[in-house]
Amino acid sequence: MTAHVVVLGSGYAGAGAIKRLEDELRGAADITWISDVDYHLVLHEVHRCISDPAVQEKITIPIEEIKSPSTRFVEGHVENVDVDAREVQLDDERAIEYDYLLVAVGSETAFFGLDGLKEHAHTLKSLDDALGIHDAIRDAAREASSDDPARVVVGGAGLSGIQTAGEVARFRDEVDAPLDIVLVEALDSVLPNSDSELQEALRRRLEARDIRIKTGEFIRAADEDSVTVGEQRVGYDVLVWTGGITGRKEMAGVGVEKDRDSNRIKTETTFRTDDERVFAVGDAALVDQPSGEPVPPNAQAAWDAAEVAGENVARAIRGQPLETWTYEDKGTAVSIGEDAVAHDVMNLPISTFGGLPARLLKKAIAARWIADITSPSRAIAAWGDM
């Protein structure tokens, strides 16, 4: 009897795993791909849509351009997974059976129980989120003036927060919008827990774009027009929160071992869970690592892991030993509007650099991914907007 593999999610992990599964199985198993959208989003470039919504055409790739004709695609929102029945349950009451399941549904924004934050803040986890931020800052700017600018507060100065603030500044400068931008970080520096040289390079570029930085104080609460930062109330017209991730709420009832605090699925270094028929990869998973440190929830890790995860599902079907995976950091590239900073890039002698080389590197990373899952021609077409 032909095995049936179901893959959940169309992000980096899901799309990458589909490509590897198709290469490995070559028709020897049935594959069903389930996602709540009919495209793959190049998520690490979605912040570009904050300044220019037209970029969405370059960073949304139709599922039909990625998968082979033999892979079945189902558009639907996963409500639950019944591991005993080996069944994925969708919110429209459809149920899809599987022999092997690969969970790659990504994550959602963590609000840490902070009062009012979920109700009042924009997030940046989807295309709709980025377009919503664009609309909000555009509308706020229309109601403001140079004497009384609209204030945009971005909570969290990790990669998403820095890139969000940079794109808001880019929008402000390109259309001469009266916007005041404040980037708030609870820890003592931007991009916390990274190299101090990189932190300083990012801070310089953020400040050069008239982005005010407040570090060392938590956002404690939010209401409809202000946030409490430490003991101070800071008014805002647009609030964006990028302060952390957690597992998708739909995974709470899935009967595999999960991290109690984050609701992310625990896996071995092979991406197999404590259910031998269920694998997990990407932000949805907490993957064992020899160092004991968690794998960072970034695009680089997800697409690197996806190949091994896809291969291991195929190996499990064939009854072969599974491969192990260890995360290897290949470097960091961060955009601040039209500028960029790169750090600790593999095989390069310079530790931290900006300017044109960093911008070209950031473009090349996105273009390579697009070429890998579709075609070089699509990557070339997207180059100018990355």
C-alpha positions in Angstrom: 0.0 0.0 0.0 1.4 3.4 -1.0 2.3 5.6 2.0 0.6 9.0 2.4 2.7 12.0 3.6 1.1 15.2 4.7 3.0 18.4 5.1 1.5 21.3 7.1 2.6 24.9 6.3 4.0 26.8 3.3 6.8 28.8 4.9 10.5 28.1 4.4 10.4 24.8 6.3 7.2 23.6 4.5 8.3 24.7 1.0 11.8 23.4 1.4 10.6 20.0 2.8 8.2 19.6 -0.1 11.0 20.1 -2.6 13.2 17.5 -0.9 10.3 15.0 -0.4 9.5 15.2 -4.1 13.1 14.6 -5.0 13.5 11.7 -2.6 10.2 9.9 -3.2 9.8 10.4 -6.9 6.2 9.1 -6.9 6.8 6.3 -4.4 4.4 7.9 -1.9 1.5 10.2 -2.1 2.1 13.8 -0.9 -0.5 16.2 0.3 0.5 19.8 1.1 -1.8 21.8 3.4 -1.6 25.6 4.0 -4.0 28.3 4.9 -2.7 30.4 1.9 -2.0 29.3 -1.6 1.4 30.9 -1.8 4.8 30.8 -0.2 5.9 34.1 1.4 9.5 35.1 1.5 9.0 36.2 5.1 12.4 37.6 5.8 11.7 40.2 3.1 8.0 41.0 4.0 9.0 44.1 5.8 9.7 45.7 2.4 5.9 45.9 1.9 5.7 48.4 4.8 7.3 51.0 2.6 6.2 49.7 -0.8 3.1 47.3 -1.0 3.9 46.5 -4.6 6.8 44.3 -3.4 4.2 41.7 -2.5 4.2 40.6 -6.1 7.9 39.5 -5.9 7.8 37.8 -2.5 4.6 35.8 -2.8 5.2 32.6 -4.9 2.2 30.6 -5.9 2.2 27.0 -4.6 1.7 25.7 -8.2 5.1 27.1 -9.1 6.8 25.2 -6.3 5.2 21.8 -6.1 5.2 19.0 -8.7 1.9 18.2 -10.4 1.7 14.9 -8.5 1.6 16.6 -5.1 -1.9 17.5 -4.0 -2.4 20.9 -2.5 -5.2 21.7 0.0 -5.9 25.2 1.1 -7.3 25.2 4.6 -6.6 26.2 8.2 -5.5 23.4 10.4 -7.6 23.2 13.6 -6.1 20.1 15.2 -4.1 16.9 14.6 -5.4 13.6 16.0 -2.2 11.5 16.2 -4.1 8.4 17.3 -6.4 8.4 14.3 -3.5 9.9 12.1 -5.8 12.6 10.9 -5.4 16.3 10.2 -8.6 18.2 11.0 -9.3 21.5 9.2 -11.5 24.2 10.5 -14.2 23.6 7.8 -14.6 20.0 9.2 -12.6 18.4 6.5 -10.3 15.6 7.7 -7.2 14.4 5.9 -5.5 11.1 6.9 -1.8 10.5 6.9 0.8 7.8 7.3 3.5 10.3 8.0 3.1 13.9 9.0 5.6 16.8 8.8 4.5 19.8 10.9 5.9 23.1 9.5 3.2 25.6 10.5 5.6 28.2 11.8 4.9 30.3 14.9 2.8 33.2 16.1 3.7 36.3 18.0 4.1 36.0 21.7 2.5 38.7 23.8 3.7 37.4 27.2 0.4 38.2 28.9 1.1 42.0 28.7 -2.1 43.9 29.2 -3.6 45.3 26.1 -0.7 44.5 23.7 -2.5 41.8 21.6 -5.6 44.0 21.3 -3.8 47.1 20.1 -0.5 46.2 18.4 0.2 45.3 14.8 2.5 42.2 14.3 4.7 41.1 11.4 4.1 37.5 10.8 2.3 37.6 7.4 1.8 39.6 4.2 -1.4 41.0 5.6 0.4 42.2 8.7 3.0 44.1 6.6 0.3 45.6 4.4 -1.7 46.6 7.6 1.3 48.4 9.0 1.7 50.3 5.7 -1.9 51.3 5.7 -1.7 52.4 9.4 1.4 54.6 9.0 0.1 56.1 5.8 -3.3 57.0 7.4 -1.6 58.3 10.5 0.7 60.5 8.5 -2.2 62.0 6.6 -3.7 63.2 9.9 -0.4 64.6 11.2 1.8 67.6 10.4 5.5 68.6 10.6 4.6 70.4 13.8 2.7 67.5 15.2 4.1 64.3 13.7 2.4 60.9 14.1 4.4 58.6 16.4 5.1 55.0 15.4 6.3 52.8 18.3 8.0 49.5 17.5 8.3 47.1 20.4 11.3 44.7 20.2 14.6 45.4 18.6 15.4 42.0 17.2 15.7 41.4 13.4 12.0 42.0 12.8 11.8 45.1 14.9 14.9 46.7 13.4 13.8 45.9 9.9 10.3 47.2 10.6 11.6 50.5 12.0 13.9 50.8 9.0 11.1 50.4 6.5 8.9 52.9 8.4 11.8 55.4 8.1 12.2 54.6 4.5 8.5 55.3 3.9 8.7 58.5 5.9 11.7 59.8 3.9 10.4 58.8 0.4 7.1 60.5 0.8 8.1 63.2 3.3 5.6 61.9 5.9 5.5 63.5 9.3 6.4 60.4 11.4 8.3 60.1 14.7 9.7 56.6 15.1 10.6 55.0 18.4 12.2 51.6 18.8 11.8 50.0 22.2 13.9 47.1 23.5 13.6 45.5 27.0 17.3 44.4 27.0 20.3 46.7 27.0 21.0 46.9 23.2 19.5 46.4 19.8 19.7 42.8 18.5 20.2 41.5 22.0 22.6 38.6 22.6 24.5 39.3 19.4 28.1 40.6 18.8 28.7 44.1 20.2 30.3 45.2 16.9 27.1 44.3 15.0 24.9 45.9 17.6 26.9 49.2 17.3 26.8 49.1 13.5 23.0 48.7 13.6 22.5 51.4 16.3 24.5 53.9 14.2 22.4 53.3 11.1 19.1 53.4 13.0 20.0 56.7 14.7 21.2 58.1 11.4 17.7 57.6 10.1 16.2 59.6 13.0 14.9 56.5 14.8 14.9 57.0 18.5 16.0 54.0 20.5 14.9 53.2 24.0 16.7 50.2 25.5 16.7 48.6 29.0 13.0 49.1 29.7 10.0 46.8 29.2 6.8 47.6 27.5 4.5 46.7 30.4 1.1 47.4 28.9 -0.8 49.1 26.1 -4.1 50.9 25.6 -5.6 52.4 22.5 -3.3 55.4 22.4 -0.3 54.8 24.7 2.2 52.2 25.9 3.7 52.0 29.3 7.5 51.7 29.0 9.0 51.1 32.4 7.2 53.7 34.5 6.6 56.1 31.6 3.6 56.4 29.3 4.5 56.9 25.7 1.8 58.0 23.3 1.5 56.4 19.9 -0.5 56.6 16.7 0.7 53.2 15.4 2.0 50.4 17.6 3.9 47.4 16.2 5.0 44.5 18.4 7.8 42.1 17.3 8.9 41.0 20.8 9.0 37.2 20.5 7.4 34.0 19.2 5.4 31.1 20.5 4.0 27.9 19.0 0.7 28.2 17.0 -2.3 27.8 19.3 -3.7 25.1 16.9 -0.8 22.8 18.0 -1.9 22.8 21.7 -4.0 19.7 21.4 -1.6 17.7 19.2 -0.6 14.6 21.1 3.2 14.9 20.9 5.6 16.3 23.4 5.8 20.1 23.4 7.6 22.8 25.4 5.3 23.8 28.2 6.1 27.5 28.0 6.2 28.0 24.2 3.9 25.3 22.9 6.5 24.4 20.3 6.9 20.7 19.4 10.0 19.0 20.8 12.0 16.9 18.3 15.2 14.9 18.2 18.0 16.0 15.9 16.3 14.0 13.2 13.1 16.1 13.5 11.2 13.1 14.7 8.9 13.6 17.6 8.0 11.1 20.3 5.4 9.8 17.8 7.4 7.9 15.2 5.0 9.0 12.5 5.1 12.7 13.2 8.0 15.0 12.4 8.3 18.8 13.0 10.6 21.5 11.6 11.0 25.3 11.5 9.6 27.7 14.0 7.0 25.1 15.0 9.7 22.9 16.5 12.3 22.9 19.2 15.0 20.7 17.8 17.5 19.0 20.1 21.1 20.3 19.5 24.4 19.1 21.0 25.1 22.5 22.4 21.8 22.5 24.4 21.0 25.9 23.0 17.8 26.4 21.0 18.0 26.8 17.2 17.2 30.5 16.4 13.8 30.9 14.8 15.1 32.4 11.5 14.8 31.8 7.8 18.3 30.5 7.5 17.7 27.7 10.1 14.3 26.8 8.6 15.4 26.3 5.0 18.6 24.5 6.0 16.7 22.1 8.3 13.9 21.5 5.7 16.1 19.5 3.5 17.1 17.1 6.2 13.5 16.9 7.6 12.2 16.1 4.1 14.8 13.5 3.5 14.2 11.9 6.9 10.5 11.5 6.3 11.4 9.7 3.1 13.9 7.5 5.0 11.3 6.6 7.6 9.0 5.4 4.8 11.8 3.3 3.3 12.8 1.9 6.8 16.2 3.5 6.6 18.3 5.1 9.4 17.6 8.8 9.9 20.1 11.6 9.4 20.9 14.1 12.2 21.0 17.8 11.8 23.1 20.4 13.6 22.5 24.1 13.1 25.5 26.0 11.7 25.2 29.8 11.7 26.3 31.1 8.2 26.1 34.7 9.3 23.6 37.5 9.7 22.3 40.1 7.2 20.0 42.9 8.5 18.3 45.6 6.4 17.6 49.1 7.7 15.5 50.6 4.9 17.7 50.8 1.8 20.8 50.1 3.8 22.1 46.8 5.3 24.6 45.4 7.7 26.2 41.9 7.5 28.1 40.1 10.2 30.2 36.9 10.6 29.4 35.7 7.1 30.9 32.3 6.4 34.1 32.3 4.3 34.5 36.2 4.4 37.5 37.7 6.2 35.6 40.8 7.4 33.5 40.4 10.6 31.0 43.3 10.1 30.4 45.4 7.1 27.7 47.6 5.6 27.1 49.6 2.4 26.8 48.1 -1.0 28.4 44.8 -0.2 25.9 44.1 2.6 23.0 45.2 0.5 24.1 42.9 -2.4 24.5 40.0 0.1 21.0 40.6 1.5 19.6 40.6 -2.0 21.6 37.4 -3.0 20.2 35.5 0.0 16.6 36.2 -1.0 17.3 35.6 -4.7 19.0 32.2 -4.0 16.1 31.0 -2.0 13.6 32.0 -4.7 15.7 30.4 -7.4 16.0 27.2 -5.3 12.2 26.7 -4.9 11.1 28.1 -8.3 13.4 29.3 -11.0 16.4 31.6 -11.7 14.1 33.8 -13.8 11.8 34.5 -10.9 14.7 35.3 -8.7 16.1 37.8 -11.3 12.7 39.5 -11.6 12.6 39.9 -7.8 16.1 41.2 -7.4 15.4 44.9 -7.7 12.8 44.8 -4.8 14.9 42.9 -2.3 
